[in-house]
Amino acid sequence: MAGKVDGQKYIGQGRSKKIARIEAAATALRSFIQFKDGAVLTPLKPACNLDFTSDEHLDNDSNKSAISVDSQKKVPDKGPVMLLYELFNDVHFDCSTVDGAQNNCRFKMTVTVNNSKFDGTATANQSIFVRNQENAQYPYKLKTGVHFHLYINTAPCGDARIFSPHENDSGIDKHPNRKARGQLRTKIESGEGTIPVKSSDGIQTWDGVLEGQRLLTMSCSDKIARWNIVGIQGSLLASIVEPIYLHSIVLGSLLHPEHMYRAVCGRIEKSIQGLPPPYHLNKPRLAQVTSSEPRNQAKAPNFGINWTLGDKEVEVVNSLTGKTVNNQISRITKQMFYRKYGNLMKNLPGINERKLTTDYGQTKAKIKDYQIAKRELFAAFRREDLGNWLKKPQEQDEFALPE
């Protein structure tokens, strides 16, 4: 899509005409970020703390004053298309090319100013993140209005599922196994169901696993409870974004509101303390689909399928080996995540420490507030006498990026 401003041409590209139009306008604005007296435009580099690719803060109040820094006016906090129309009388957009498949097509927009052409992409506008101007510790944060929702076809294994979903809520709990409510539980490698961590062997070792010891993994209920403290972004991304929490959890079947709430957040709400802001106890909305899925009596398959928006195809992973069915490294392994994180640190604006000089485990350990929140989570479970969080062998995190 192309646009003309005072005879100068700018180009933007995107998955839709709207995105390409916004990007073309943003490209034009990057040449005129600061101006004097509202008329004389000076081509300067964009200020690092302004996001001109976002229409998040559209404001129809024409009397709103512009932001002032060092006695120079800056472009008001509005979307790029609106700003172009406010600053110039002659603005024209053209869609010059369309390419790509139906589900991955890109539109190219052009806007012209002063007989000069500028190319742009829609990458920044497609991001769900914006620069964080309120907290320098986290360079980025989620855009306003962006939420994460988790759908599970049945109640997550562990504390949310171990008790009958048909129990009636009452003021006094008379269940014979009521003392087991809220207990941390582990899944067993190549097994079905979960067991309390108090029944497990405790510390897991790498040589023990290699010699045939079953690898124990915390239950899904426990992992979701952990997400509701430390966020779903993980420790690596916690170095550059504020913690991201689930907005809602929807189940396909077996939802018991009391059990589910206790499992994902309620069992530690009275004991959690000492969380460094903005970490907090998240309490997601809980719901079940209107048409429940039927109970599946078949054993879980030994493969998993993953796909993310932007991937060209789905990936099928062998659950027994962790590799793809073609015996390749999966794109959702720690190794691949660490590679992507390293690439982010090299190219993302606003990052101070760009080169990763430590291995995967050491890099995670350096994210102090995340590690504090995680320790407080484990302490909260201990204070409630619900067990100790079982950790994987530390050797699995002792790998670095290739030179």
Secondary structure, 3 states (H helix, E strand, C coil): CEEEECEEEEEEEECCHHHHHHHHHHHHHCCCCEEECCCEEECCCCCCCCCCCCCCCCCCCCCCCCCEECCEEECCCCCHHHHHHHHCCCEEEEEEEEECCCCCCEEEEEEEECCEEECCCCHHHHCCEEECCCCCCCCEEECCCCCEEEEECCCCCCCCCCCCCCCCCCCCCCCCCHHHCCCCEEEECCCCCEEEHHHCCCCCCHHHHHCCCCCEEECHHHHHHHHHHHCCCHHHHCCCECCCCEEEEEECCCCCHHHHHHHHCHHHCCCCCCCCCCCCCCCCEEEECCCCCCCCCCCCCCEEEECCCCCCCCEEEECCCCEECCCCECCCCHHHHHHHHHHHHHHCCCCCCCCCCCCHHHHHHCCHHHHHHHHHHHHHHHHCCCCCCCCCCHHHHCCCCCC
